[in-house]
Amino acid sequence: MPTDYSCQVLTAGFSFHRKPYIGLHPEGVKNYLMRLQTDGRCRARVDGVMSLVDTGDLLLFSPDEPYELRVDKEQNPMGESLVESGDYHIFFNGDWVDEWWNHHKRPNRIKVQLTESLLTLFRQLVLEQRRISNPYPEIASYYMRILCLEVDRLLSEHPTITNTNYVAYEIKSYIEENASSLFKLEDIAAHIGISVSRGVHLFKEAFGKSIMQYTLDVRLNMARERIIFSPMTLEHVAESSGFNNYTYFHRVFRSRFGMSPKEFRVIHREQM
């Protein structure tokens, strides 16, 4: 892992474009750039090719990589043609960053879920940069390091995404974010904007299991943690983990862990 060297945030901001915009840097931007698409769409040079950048795309560029950004009319999910693109962007550098960048192979684009924890890191960096008087500039440096390490975690959980498995990772992220709620395959398909049959096929091809099998895995792991560490009743654990039927929860839990939820709680709490 990178050792404790310098990490400097040069610029951190949020932009929302409703008019066409072009940014051209054929020789690179001279610093590291991290850009998160939060709203709408635009186009950017990704791996040497002008590509559509959609909401949830995180772009990464090293100082000497050619960078090109174009915001123009794009068709939204409602079929309307609009100029609409929102993003967080951070320019940063430092010895720590050099070592962090070289620690992994960095794709230009990673598909991420716009979770509150990820967005909070970007917001905090923007707020730190806006402070007129800041006696603690190192705070921005620490936030930036946390964000960089979060990118490493995203890379480990979501390997470089190609066009063939892009949708599968979107489905996976949806499941992980919504597992505690009840949803149907139709809900996932509508959220992603594809047919149920295509979603089912792409997910099984990418991960070797069905959407509902993976959903069950996530929910059981969620329930297991709550059984051990929370004071919830077992019925509440089942409900808050996405099971609306305790009898079904009891059956699948015993099948997975070899004992009932009550036995599991007693055994694991005795070991704490």
NUVEXBA-550772 format. One line per field, with one value per atom (N, C-alpha, C): residue in three letters; chain; atom name; x, y, z. Coordinates in steps of 0.1 Angstrom, whole numbers. Example, Ala and Ser with C-alpha at 12.3 -4.5 7.8 and 13.67 -1.06 7.14 Angstrom:
BEGIN
type ALA/ALA/ALA/SER/SER/SER $
mol A/A/A/A/A/A $
atom N/CA/C/N/CA/C $
xx 132/123/132/128/137/129 $
yy -57/-45/-33/-22/-11/0 $
zz 78/78/78/71/71/79 $
***
This chain:
BEGIN
type MET/MET/MET/PRO/PRO/PRO/THR/THR/THR/ASP/ASP/ASP/TYR/TYR/TYR/SER/SER/SER/CYS/CYS/CYS/GLN/GLN/GLN/VAL/VAL/VAL/LEU/LEU/LEU/THR/THR/THR/ALA/ALA/ALA/GLY/GLY/GLY/PHE/PHE/PHE/SER/SER/SER/PHE/PHE/PHE/HIS/HIS/HIS/ARG/ARG/ARG/LYS/LYS/LYS/PRO/PRO/PRO/TYR/TYR/TYR/ILE/ILE/ILE/GLY/GLY/GLY/LEU/LEU/LEU/HIS/HIS/HIS/PRO/PRO/PRO/GLU/GLU/GLU/GLY/GLY/GLY/VAL/VAL/VAL/LYS/LYS/LYS/ASN/ASN/ASN/TYR/TYR/TYR/LEU/LEU/LEU/MET/MET/MET/ARG/ARG/ARG/LEU/LEU/LEU/GLN/GLN/GLN/THR/THR/THR/ASP/ASP/ASP/GLY/GLY/GLY/ARG/ARG/ARG/CYS/CYS/CYS/ARG/ARG/ARG/ALA/ALA/ALA/ARG/ARG/ARG/VAL/VAL/VAL/ASP/ASP/ASP/GLY/GLY/GLY/VAL/VAL/VAL/MET/MET/MET/SER/SER/SER/LEU/LEU/LEU/VAL/VAL/VAL/ASP/ASP/ASP/THR/THR/THR/GLY/GLY/GLY/ASP/ASP/ASP/LEU/LEU/LEU/LEU/LEU/LEU/LEU/LEU/LEU/PHE/PHE/PHE/SER/SER/SER/PRO/PRO/PRO/ASP/ASP/ASP/GLU/GLU/GLU/PRO/PRO/PRO/TYR/TYR/TYR/GLU/GLU/GLU/LEU/LEU/LEU/ARG/ARG/ARG/VAL/VAL/VAL/ASP/ASP/ASP/LYS/LYS/LYS/GLU/GLU/GLU/GLN/GLN/GLN/ASN/ASN/ASN/PRO/PRO/PRO/MET/MET/MET/GLY/GLY/GLY/GLU/GLU/GLU/SER/SER/SER/LEU/LEU/LEU/VAL/VAL/VAL/GLU/GLU/GLU/SER/SER/SER/GLY/GLY/GLY/ASP/ASP/ASP/TYR/TYR/TYR/HIS/HIS/HIS/ILE/ILE/ILE/PHE/PHE/PHE/PHE/PHE/PHE/ASN/ASN/ASN/GLY/GLY/GLY/ASP/ASP/ASP/TRP/TRP/TRP/VAL/VAL/VAL/ASP/ASP/ASP/GLU/GLU/GLU/TRP/TRP/TRP/TRP/TRP/TRP/ASN/ASN/ASN/HIS/HIS/HIS/HIS/HIS/HIS/LYS/LYS/LYS/ARG/ARG/ARG/PRO/PRO/PRO/ASN/ASN/ASN/ARG/ARG/ARG/ILE/ILE/ILE/LYS/LYS/LYS/VAL/VAL/VAL/GLN/GLN/GLN/LEU/LEU/LEU/THR/THR/THR/GLU/GLU/GLU/SER/SER/SER/LEU/LEU/LEU/LEU/LEU/LEU/THR/THR/THR/LEU/LEU/LEU/PHE/PHE/PHE/ARG/ARG/ARG/GLN/GLN/GLN/LEU/LEU/LEU/VAL/VAL/VAL/LEU/LEU/LEU/GLU/GLU/GLU/GLN/GLN/GLN/ARG/ARG/ARG/ARG/ARG/ARG/ILE/ILE/ILE/SER/SER/SER/ASN/ASN/ASN/PRO/PRO/PRO/TYR/TYR/TYR/PRO/PRO/PRO/GLU/GLU/GLU/ILE/ILE/ILE/ALA/ALA/ALA/SER/SER/SER/TYR/TYR/TYR/TYR/TYR/TYR/MET/MET/MET/ARG/ARG/ARG/ILE/ILE/ILE/LEU/LEU/LEU/CYS/CYS/CYS/LEU/LEU/LEU/GLU/GLU/GLU/VAL/VAL/VAL/ASP/ASP/ASP/ARG/ARG/ARG/LEU/LEU/LEU/LEU/LEU/LEU/SER/SER/SER/GLU/GLU/GLU/HIS/HIS/HIS/PRO/PRO/PRO/THR/THR/THR/ILE/ILE/ILE/THR/THR/THR/ASN/ASN/ASN/THR/THR/THR/ASN/ASN/ASN/TYR/TYR/TYR/VAL/VAL/VAL/ALA/ALA/ALA/TYR/TYR/TYR/GLU/GLU/GLU/ILE/ILE/ILE/LYS/LYS/LYS/SER/SER/SER/TYR/TYR/TYR/ILE/ILE/ILE/GLU/GLU/GLU/GLU/GLU/GLU/ASN/ASN/ASN/ALA/ALA/ALA/SER/SER/SER/SER/SER/SER/LEU/LEU/LEU/PHE/PHE/PHE/LYS/LYS/LYS/LEU/LEU/LEU/GLU/GLU/GLU/ASP/ASP/ASP/ILE/ILE/ILE/ALA/ALA/ALA/ALA/ALA/ALA/HIS/HIS/HIS/ILE/ILE/ILE/GLY/GLY/GLY/ILE/ILE/ILE/SER/SER/SER/VAL/VAL/VAL/SER/SER/SER/ARG/ARG/ARG/GLY/GLY/GLY/VAL/VAL/VAL/HIS/HIS/HIS/LEU/LEU/LEU/PHE/PHE/PHE/LYS/LYS/LYS/GLU/GLU/GLU/ALA/ALA/ALA/PHE/PHE/PHE/GLY/GLY/GLY/LYS/LYS/LYS/SER/SER/SER/ILE/ILE/ILE/MET/MET/MET/GLN/GLN/GLN/TYR/TYR/TYR/THR/THR/THR/LEU/LEU/LEU/ASP/ASP/ASP/VAL/VAL/VAL/ARG/ARG/ARG/LEU/LEU/LEU/ASN/ASN/ASN/MET/MET/MET/ALA/ALA/ALA/ARG/ARG/ARG/GLU/GLU/GLU/ARG/ARG/ARG/ILE/ILE/ILE/ILE/ILE/ILE/PHE/PHE/PHE/SER/SER/SER/PRO/PRO/PRO/MET/MET/MET/THR/THR/THR/LEU/LEU/LEU/GLU/GLU/GLU/HIS/HIS/HIS/VAL/VAL/VAL/ALA/ALA/ALA/GLU/GLU/GLU/SER/SER/SER/SER/SER/SER/GLY/GLY/GLY/PHE/PHE/PHE/ASN/ASN/ASN/ASN/ASN/ASN/TYR/TYR/TYR/THR/THR/THR/TYR/TYR/TYR/PHE/PHE/PHE/HIS/HIS/HIS/ARG/ARG/ARG/VAL/VAL/VAL/PHE/PHE/PHE/ARG/ARG/ARG/SER/SER/SER/ARG/ARG/ARG/PHE/PHE/PHE/GLY/GLY/GLY/MET/MET/MET/SER/SER/SER/PRO/PRO/PRO/LYS/LYS/LYS/GLU/GLU/GLU/PHE/PHE/PHE/ARG/ARG/ARG/VAL/VAL/VAL/ILE/ILE/ILE/HIS/HIS/HIS/ARG/ARG/ARG/GLU/GLU/GLU/GLN/GLN/GLN/MET/MET/MET $
mol A/A/A/A/A/A/A/A/A/A/A/A/A/A/A/A/A/A/A/A/A/A/A/A/A/A/A/A/A/A/A/A/A/A/A/A/A/A/A/A/A/A/A/A/A/A/A/A/A/A/A/A/A/A/A/A/A/A/A/A/A/A/A/A/A/A/A/A/A/A/A/A/A/A/A/A/A/A/A/A/A/A/A/A/A/A/A/A/A/A/A/A/A/A/A/A/A/A/A/A/A/A/A/A/A/A/A/A/A/A/A/A/A/A/A/A/A/A/A/A/A/A/A/A/A/A/A/A/A/A/A/A/A/A/A/A/A/A/A/A/A/A/A/A/A/A/A/A/A/A/A/A/A/A/A/A/A/A/A/A/A/A/A/A/A/A/A/A/A/A/A/A/A/A/A/A/A/A/A/A/A/A/A/A/A/A/A/A/A/A/A/A/A/A/A/A/A/A/A/A/A/A/A/A/A/A/A/A/A/A/A/A/A/A/A/A/A/A/A/A/A/A/A/A/A/A/A/A/A/A/A/A/A/A/A/A/A/A/A/A/A/A/A/A/A/A/A/A/A/A/A/A/A/A/A/A/A/A/A/A/A/A/A/A/A/A/A/A/A/A/A/A/A/A/A/A/A/A/A/A/A/A/A/A/A/A/A/A/A/A/A/A/A/A/A/A/A/A/A/A/A/A/A/A/A/A/A/A/A/A/A/A/A/A/A/A/A/A/A/A/A/A/A/A/A/A/A/A/A/A/A/A/A/A/A/A/A/A/A/A/A/A/A/A/A/A/A/A/A/A/A/A/A/A/A/A/A/A/A/A/A/A/A/A/A/A/A/A/A/A/A/A/A/A/A/A/A/A/A/A/A/A/A/A/A/A/A/A/A/A/A/A/A/A/A/A/A/A/A/A/A/A/A/A/A/A/A/A/A/A/A/A/A/A/A/A/A/A/A/A/A/A/A/A/A/A/A/A/A/A/A/A/A/A/A/A/A/A/A/A/A/A/A/A/A/A/A/A/A/A/A/A/A/A/A/A/A/A/A/A/A/A/A/A/A/A/A/A/A/A/A/A/A/A/A/A/A/A/A/A/A/A/A/A/A/A/A/A/A/A/A/A/A/A/A/A/A/A/A/A/A/A/A/A/A/A/A/A/A/A/A/A/A/A/A/A/A/A/A/A/A/A/A/A/A/A/A/A/A/A/A/A/A/A/A/A/A/A/A/A/A/A/A/A/A/A/A/A/A/A/A/A/A/A/A/A/A/A/A/A/A/A/A/A/A/A/A/A/A/A/A/A/A/A/A/A/A/A/A/A/A/A/A/A/A/A/A/A/A/A/A/A/A/A/A/A/A/A/A/A/A/A/A/A/A/A/A/A/A/A/A/A/A/A/A/A/A/A/A/A/A/A/A/A/A/A/A/A/A/A/A/A/A/A/A/A/A/A/A/A/A/A/A/A/A/A/A/A/A/A/A/A/A/A/A/A/A/A/A/A/A/A/A/A/A/A/A/A/A/A/A/A/A/A/A/A/A/A/A/A/A/A/A/A/A/A/A/A/A/A/A/A/A/A/A/A/A/A/A/A/A/A/A/A/A/A/A/A/A/A/A/A/A/A/A/A/A/A/A/A/A/A/A/A/A/A/A/A/A/A/A/A/A/A/A/A/A/A/A/A/A/A/A/A/A/A/A/A/A/A/A/A/A/A/A/A/A/A/A/A/A/A/A/A/A/A/A/A/A/A/A/A/A/A/A/A/A/A/A/A/A/A/A/A/A/A/A/A/A/A/A/A/A/A/A/A/A/A/A/A/A/A/A/A/A/A/A/A/A/A/A/A/A/A/A/A $
atom N/CA/C/N/CA/C/N/CA/C/N/CA/C/N/CA/C/N/CA/C/N/CA/C/N/CA/C/N/CA/C/N/CA/C/N/CA/C/N/CA/C/N/CA/C/N/CA/C/N/CA/C/N/CA/C/N/CA/C/N/CA/C/N/CA/C/N/CA/C/N/CA/C/N/CA/C/N/CA/C/N/CA/C/N/CA/C/N/CA/C/N/CA/C/N/CA/C/N/CA/C/N/CA/C/N/CA/C/N/CA/C/N/CA/C/N/CA/C/N/CA/C/N/CA/C/N/CA/C/N/CA/C/N/CA/C/N/CA/C/N/CA/C/N/CA/C/N/CA/C/N/CA/C/N/CA/C/N/CA/C/N/CA/C/N/CA/C/N/CA/C/N/CA/C/N/CA/C/N/CA/C/N/CA/C/N/CA/C/N/CA/C/N/CA/C/N/CA/C/N/CA/C/N/CA/C/N/CA/C/N/CA/C/N/CA/C/N/CA/C/N/CA/C/N/CA/C/N/CA/C/N/CA/C/N/CA/C/N/CA/C/N/CA/C/N/CA/C/N/CA/C/N/CA/C/N/CA/C/N/CA/C/N/CA/C/N/CA/C/N/CA/C/N/CA/C/N/CA/C/N/CA/C/N/CA/C/N/CA/C/N/CA/C/N/CA/C/N/CA/C/N/CA/C/N/CA/C/N/CA/C/N/CA/C/N/CA/C/N/CA/C/N/CA/C/N/CA/C/N/CA/C/N/CA/C/N/CA/C/N/CA/C/N/CA/C/N/CA/C/N/CA/C/N/CA/C/N/CA/C/N/CA/C/N/CA/C/N/CA/C/N/CA/C/N/CA/C/N/CA/C/N/CA/C/N/CA/C/N/CA/C/N/CA/C/N/CA/C/N/CA/C/N/CA/C/N/CA/C/N/CA/C/N/CA/C/N/CA/C/N/CA/C/N/CA/C/N/CA/C/N/CA/C/N/CA/C/N/CA/C/N/CA/C/N/CA/C/N/CA/C/N/CA/C/N/CA/C/N/CA/C/N/CA/C/N/CA/C/N/CA/C/N/CA/C/N/CA/C/N/CA/C/N/CA/C/N/CA/C/N/CA/C/N/CA/C/N/CA/C/N/CA/C/N/CA/C/N/CA/C/N/CA/C/N/CA/C/N/CA/C/N/CA/C/N/CA/C/N/CA/C/N/CA/C/N/CA/C/N/CA/C/N/CA/C/N/CA/C/N/CA/C/N/CA/C/N/CA/C/N/CA/C/N/CA/C/N/CA/C/N/CA/C/N/CA/C/N/CA/C/N/CA/C/N/CA/C/N/CA/C/N/CA/C/N/CA/C/N/CA/C/N/CA/C/N/CA/C/N/CA/C/N/CA/C/N/CA/C/N/CA/C/N/CA/C/N/CA/C/N/CA/C/N/CA/C/N/CA/C/N/CA/C/N/CA/C/N/CA/C/N/CA/C/N/CA/C/N/CA/C/N/CA/C/N/CA/C/N/CA/C/N/CA/C/N/CA/C/N/CA/C/N/CA/C/N/CA/C/N/CA/C/N/CA/C/N/CA/C/N/CA/C/N/CA/C/N/CA/C/N/CA/C/N/CA/C/N/CA/C/N/CA/C/N/CA/C/N/CA/C/N/CA/C/N/CA/C/N/CA/C/N/CA/C/N/CA/C/N/CA/C/N/CA/C/N/CA/C/N/CA/C/N/CA/C/N/CA/C/N/CA/C/N/CA/C/N/CA/C/N/CA/C/N/CA/C/N/CA/C/N/CA/C/N/CA/C/N/CA/C/N/CA/C/N/CA/C/N/CA/C/N/CA/C/N/CA/C/N/CA/C/N/CA/C/N/CA/C/N/CA/C/N/CA/C/N/CA/C/N/CA/C/N/CA/C/N/CA/C/N/CA/C/N/CA/C/N/CA/C/N/CA/C/N/CA/C/N/CA/C/N/CA/C/N/CA/C/N/CA/C/N/CA/C/N/CA/C/N/CA/C/N/CA/C/N/CA/C/N/CA/C/N/CA/C/N/CA/C/N/CA/C/N/CA/C/N/CA/C/N/CA/C/N/CA/C/N/CA/C/N/CA/C/N/CA/C/N/CA/C/N/CA/C/N/CA/C/N/CA/C $
xx 8/0/9/3/11/15/27/32/27/30/24/32/31/37/26/30/21/9/-2/-14/-21/-20/-25/-37/-48/-60/-59/-58/-56/-69/-79/-92/-102/-113/-125/-137/-146/-158/-169/-181/-192/-197/-200/-205/-218/-227/-239/-241/-241/-241/-255/-261/-273/-271/-258/-254/-243/-241/-230/-216/-207/-194/-184/-172/-161/-148/-142/-129/-119/-108/-98/-85/-78/-65/-57/-53/-46/-33/-27/-14/-16/-28/-31/-34/-39/-43/-32/-20/-8/-10/-21/-23/-33/-35/-44/-58/-68/-82/-91/-100/-111/-124/-133/-145/-157/-167/-179/-191/-197/-209/-221/-227/-239/-252/-253/-265/-263/-274/-274/-263/-259/-248/-239/-228/-218/-210/-200/-190/-176/-168/-154/-145/-132/-123/-119/-124/-121/-114/-102/-93/-91/-89/-86/-98/-110/-122/-133/-139/-150/-161/-165/-176/-186/-198/-209/-206/-207/-205/-218/-223/-236/-235/-246/-247/-241/-232/-226/-212/-208/-194/-184/-174/-162/-151/-146/-135/-122/-111/-98/-87/-79/-69/-56/-45/-32/-27/-17/-13/-11/-5/-2/-11/-23/-32/-41/-43/-51/-65/-71/-84/-93/-105/-114/-128/-136/-149/-158/-170/-180/-194/-200/-214/-222/-231/-240/-254/-262/-276/-275/-281/-282/-296/-300/-314/-315/-324/-326/-336/-338/-346/-361/-365/-379/-379/-368/-368/-366/-364/-362/-347/-345/-331/-327/-318/-315/-300/-295/-282/-283/-277/-279/-267/-258/-247/-242/-242/-237/-225/-215/-204/-196/-190/-179/-166/-156/-143/-132/-122/-111/-98/-89/-76/-66/-57/-49/-35/-26/-12/-5/8/16/23/33/41/32/23/14/5/1/-8/-1/12/19/20/23/24/11/1/-13/-17/-14/-18/-11/1/9/7/0/-2/-12/-21/-30/-30/-35/-38/-51/-51/-62/-69/-82/-89/-94/-97/-102/-116/-124/-138/-141/-148/-154/-168/-177/-191/-193/-199/-201/-215/-219/-232/-231/-240/-239/-245/-237/-241/-239/-246/-244/-230/-224/-210/-200/-202/-193/-195/-207/-210/-206/-207/-202/-188/-179/-165/-163/-169/-168/-173/-184/-190/-180/-175/-165/-153/-148/-136/-140/-152/-156/-157/-163/-165/-151/-142/-129/-122/-124/-117/-124/-136/-143/-140/-134/-131/-121/-125/-116/-105/-107/-97/-97/-86/-86/-72/-72/-60/-56/-65/-62/-63/-54/-55/-52/-46/-44/-56/-68/-80/-84/-83/-86/-77/-65/-55/-60/-65/-69/-82/-91/-104/-100/-90/-86/-80/-72/-67/-78/-87/-99/-106/-108/-115/-107/-94/-85/-86/-86/-87/-100/-111/-124/-125/-118/-117/-110/-100/-93/-103/-111/-121/-131/-136/-145/-139/-126/-119/-118/-116/-116/-129/-140/-153/-159/-155/-160/-148/-143/-132/-135/-125/-127/-139/-149/-161/-161/-165/-166/-181/-183/-197/-206/-200/-208/-212/-204/-209/-212/-213/-216/-229/-239/-253/-253/-246/-246/-241/-231/-226/-236/-244/-254/-265/-269/-278/-273/-260/-254/-255/-251/-252/-266/-276/-290/-294/-290/-293/-287/-275/-268/-273/-278/-283/-298/-305/-319/-323/-314/-317/-326/-326/-334/-349/-351/-365/-370/-383/-389/-389/-384/-384/-386/-390/-392/-382/-380/-372/-376/-389/-394/-389/-388/-383/-368/-360/-346/-345/-352/-352/-356/-367/-371/-361/-354/-344/-332/-328/-316/-320/-333/-337/-335/-337/-336/-348/-349/-359/-355/-365/-362/-353/-357/-349/-335/-332/-318/-311/-317/-310/-307/-316/-314/-302/-302/-291/-278/-277/-264/-258/-267/-263/-258/-265/-261/-247/-246/-234/-222/-224/-213/-209/-219/-216/-219/-224/-226/-238/-246/-258/-269/-281/-293/-294/-301/-303/-309/-319/-326/-317/-309/-299/-289/-284/-275/-282/-295/-303/-304/-307/-308/-295/-284/-271/-269/-272/-270/-279/-291/-301/-297/-293/-289/-276/-267/-255/-259/-268/-273/-280/-288/-295/-285/-275/-266/-259/-255/-248/-257/-270/-279/-283/-283/-286/-275/-263/-252/-250/-251/-247/-258/-270/-281/-290/-298/-307/-321/-322/-335/-341/-354/-360/-357/-358/-356/-366/-378/-388/-384/-379/-375/-363/-354/-342/-346/-356/-360/-367/-376/-383/-373/-363/-354/-344/-342/-333/-339/-352/-358/-367/-370/-378/-392/-402/-416/-423/-416/-422/-412/-415/-405/-403/-414/-413/-403/-404/-395/-381/-379/-366/-360/-368/-363/-358/-365/-362/-349/-347/-336/-323/-325/-314/-309/-317/-313/-306/-311/-305/-291/-289/-276/-266/-270/-261/-261/-270/-271/-277/-284/-290/-301/-310/-320/-314/-321/-317/-315/-323/-322/-310/-307/-295/-283/-283/-272/-268/-279/-277/-271/-276/-271/-256/-253/-239/-229/-233/-223/-222/-232/-231/-224/-224/-216/-201/-198/-184/-178/-187/-183/-178 $
yy -12/0/12/24/36/40/45/50/65/71/84/95/98/109/120/130/141/137/144/143/157/164/177/178/184/187/201/202/215/222/214/219/209/212/203/211/207/214/206/212/206/214/208/215/209/218/213/221/214/220/219/230/230/236/240/245/236/235/227/232/222/226/216/221/213/216/206/207/198/204/197/199/187/187/176/178/167/162/171/168/163/162/158/170/168/179/183/176/179/175/171/166/154/147/136/142/135/139/128/131/121/129/123/130/120/123/115/121/114/118/115/126/125/126/134/136/137/132/133/125/130/123/133/128/136/126/131/122/126/115/118/107/111/101/91/79/68/57/54/44/48/61/66/67/64/65/74/83/91/82/82/73/80/74/80/78/89/88/90/80/81/83/85/87/75/77/66/62/69/66/75/68/75/75/86/87/90/84/85/88/99/102/106/101/105/118/124/138/139/128/129/123/117/111/122/121/130/130/141/143/151/146/154/151/162/162/170/164/171/170/181/181/186/178/182/176/177/171/156/150/135/132/120/116/110/115/110/98/91/79/81/94/97/100/99/101/115/124/139/141/150/154/167/166/177/178/191/193/193/182/181/172/177/169/175/167/172/163/169/161/167/159/163/161/170/169/173/166/169/167/177/177/176/166/164/158/159/154/151/147/144/131/129/116/105/107/96/92/102/99/91/95/87/73/70/56/49/56/50/47/56/53/41/40/29/16/16/4/-6/-1/-9/-4/-12/-8/0/13/21/23/18/20/35/40/54/55/44/44/33/36/26/29/19/21/19/30/29/32/28/32/45/54/68/67/60/59/72/74/86/87/76/76/81/76/81/96/100/114/123/118/127/130/120/123/134/134/144/157/157/170/176/168/173/179/173/179/192/193/206/217/213/222/227/218/222/232/230/239/253/253/266/275/269/276/288/300/311/311/308/307/293/286/272/268/268/266/251/242/228/223/227/222/207/201/187/178/184/177/173/182/178/167/167/156/143/142/130/125/134/131/125/131/126/112/110/96/86/90/80/78/88/86/77/79/71/56/54/40/34/43/38/33/41/37/23/20/7/-4/-1/-11/-13/-2/-4/-12/-10/-18/-33/-36/-50/-56/-49/-54/-54/-45/-43/-42/-54/-53/-45/-42/-34/-38/-29/-33/-31/-41/-40/-38/-35/-33/-46/-58/-70/-72/-68/-70/-58/-46/-33/-34/-39/-40/-49/-60/-70/-63/-55/-48/-38/-32/-22/-30/-42/-50/-54/-58/-62/-51/-39/-27/-24/-26/-23/-33/-46/-56/-52/-49/-46/-34/-24/-12/-14/-23/-25/-38/-46/-59/-60/-49/-49/-46/-42/-39/-51/-52/-61/-56/-63/-59/-71/-69/-79/-77/-88/-87/-75/-73/-62/-48/-47/-34/-32/-42/-41/-37/-44/-42/-27/-23/-9/1/-1/8/9/-3/-3/1/-1/2/-9/-21/-33/-42/-52/-63/-72/-78/-88/-100/-105/-116/-113/-101/-97/-95/-89/-87/-101/-110/-123/-130/-129/-136/-130/-116/-110/-112/-112/-114/-128/-138/-152/-154/-148/-150/-143/-132/-125/-132/-137/-141/-156/-163/-177/-181/-171/-174/-165/-168/-160/-147/-138/-125/-128/-137/-140/-148/-157/-164/-154/-144/-135/-126/-122/-114/-122/-135/-143/-144/-145/-145/-132/-120/-107/-106/-110/-109/-118/-130/-139/-134/-129/-123/-111/-103/-92/-97/-107/-112/-118/-125/-132/-121/-110/-99/-93/-92/-86/-95/-108/-118/-117/-116/-116/-103/-92/-79/-70/-72/-63/-69/-60/-66/-69/-68/-70/-84/-85/-98/-105/-118/-126/-123/-120/-116/-103/-93/-80/-81/-90/-93/-98/-107/-112/-101/-93/-83/-72/-68/-57/-62/-75/-80/-85/-80/-83/-95/-102/-113/-109/-111/-108/-119/-131/-143/-150/-150/-156/-171/-178/-192/-195/-187/-189/-185/-174/-170/-181/-187/-197/-209/-213/-224/-222/-211/-208/-206/-200/-197/-211/-220/-233/-240/-239/-246/-241/-228/-222/-224/-222/-222/-235/-244/-256/-256/-245/-243/-232/-232/-222/-208/-197/-184/-183/-189/-188/-195/-207/-215/-207/-201/-193/-182/-175/-163/-168/-179/-184/-188/-195/-200/-189/-179/-169/-158/-156/-147/-153/-166/-172/-171/-169/-168/-154/-144/-130/-126 $
zz 0/0/0/-5/-5/9/10/23/25/36/40/34/21/14/12/4/2/-7/-5/-13/-13/-24/-25/-34/-29/-37/-43/-56/-63/-65/-70/-74/-71/-65/-63/-65/-74/-76/-82/-83/-89/-101/-112/-124/-129/-133/-140/-153/-164/-177/-183/-187/-195/-209/-211/-225/-229/-243/-248/-242/-240/-234/-241/-243/-248/-240/-236/-229/-236/-241/-249/-242/-239/-233/-240/-252/-260/-253/-246/-239/-225/-220/-207/-198/-186/-177/-167/-168/-160/-145/-141/-128/-128/-118/-118/-117/-124/-125/-121/-112/-108/-111/-119/-123/-122/-114/-112/-118/-128/-134/-125/-121/-111/-118/-129/-135/-150/-158/-172/-179/-190/-198/-205/-209/-218/-225/-232/-239/-235/-233/-230/-237/-238/-244/-234/-236/-226/-234/-229/-235/-250/-252/-266/-275/-271/-279/-273/-281/-275/-272/-259/-254/-246/-246/-238/-223/-215/-201/-194/-187/-181/-166/-160/-145/-138/-129/-121/-127/-138/-143/-136/-131/-125/-134/-138/-148/-140/-144/-138/-149/-147/-157/-150/-155/-150/-157/-153/-158/-173/-179/-193/-203/-197/-206/-213/-227/-234/-228/-226/-220/-229/-232/-240/-234/-232/-226/-235/-239/-247/-241/-238/-233/-244/-249/-260/-258/-267/-266/-265/-255/-254/-251/-255/-253/-239/-231/-217/-218/-206/-206/-211/-210/-215/-230/-236/-251/-255/-245/-248/-251/-260/-263/-256/-246/-237/-236/-232/-227/-212/-206/-192/-187/-179/-174/-161/-150/-137/-133/-127/-122/-111/-103/-94/-101/-99/-105/-95/-94/-85/-93/-92/-97/-85/-85/-73/-78/-69/-71/-58/-60/-48/-49/-41/-41/-36/-26/-22/-33/-41/-52/-63/-66/-76/-72/-59/-55/-55/-51/-51/-66/-75/-89/-95/-92/-97/-90/-79/-71/-78/-87/-95/-109/-118/-132/-131/-136/-135/-148/-149/-161/-161/-173/-174/-168/-168/-164/-155/-144/-135/-133/-133/-130/-115/-109/-94/-91/-79/-74/-67/-69/-63/-49/-40/-26/-19/-7/1/6/9/15/4/-8/-19/-22/-23/-26/-15/-3/9/8/3/2/-8/-20/-30/-24/-17/-12/-2/7/17/11/0/-7/-13/-19/-25/-14/-2/9/14/15/20/11/-2/-12/-12/-7/-7/5/15/27/24/28/25/35/47/57/62/61/64/71/85/92/92/86/86/72/63/49/47/57/57/57/61/62/47/38/24/19/23/19/24/37/42/36/33/26/12/5/-8/-7/3/4/7/15/17/4/-4/-17/-26/-26/-35/-30/-17/-12/-15/-14/-18/-32/-41/-55/-56/-48/-48/-45/-34/-30/-42/-48/-59/-71/-73/-83/-80/-67/-63/-64/-61/-61/-75/-84/-97/-107/-111/-121/-133/-141/-153/-161/-163/-169/-184/-191/-206/-209/-222/-227/-224/-224/-223/-208/-198/-184/-177/-184/-178/-171/-178/-172/-160/-161/-150/-137/-138/-126/-121/-130/-126/-118/-122/-115/-102/-101/-89/-78/-83/-74/-69/-78/-74/-63/-65/-55/-41/-41/-29/-22/-30/-24/-19/-25/-22/-16/-12/-7/5/13/25/22/10/5/-4/-5/-14/-28/-38/-52/-61/-73/-83/-94/-103/-114/-123/-124/-132/-127/-114/-108/-112/-111/-115/-130/-138/-153/-156/-149/-152/-148/-136/-131/-141/-146/-155/-169/-173/-186/-197/-192/-201/-199/-207/-205/-194/-188/-177/-183/-194/-200/-202/-208/-210/-197/-187/-174/-168/-168/-163/-170/-183/-191/-188/-188/-186/-172/-162/-148/-146/-151/-150/-157/-169/-177/-169/-162/-156/-142/-135/-121/-118/-128/-126/-117/-114/-105/-109/-105/-109/-101/-106/-98/-84/-84/-71/-62/-68/-59/-52/-60/-54/-44/-47/-38/-24/-25/-13/-6/-13/-6/2/-4/2/14/13/24/36/33/44/51/44/50/59/54/62/74/73/85/95/90/99/108/102/109/120/116/125/137/134/144/155/150/160/167/160/166/170/166/169/179/186/196/190/177/170/174/174/175/161/161/149/138/142/132/126/134/129/120/124/116/102/101/89/80/86/79/74/82/79/69/67/57/44/42/29/28/40/40/46/38/44/50/50/55/65/78/87/85/82/79/68/57/46/50/58/62/71/80/89/81/71/63/55/48/40/48/60/69/74/79/83/72/60/48/46/47/44/56/68/80/88/85/92/106/109/122/121/131/131/134/131/135/150/158/172/177/172/176/172/160/155/164/169/178/191/197/210/209/199/197/195/187/183/194/202/213/224/226/236/233/220/216/217/219/219/233 $
***
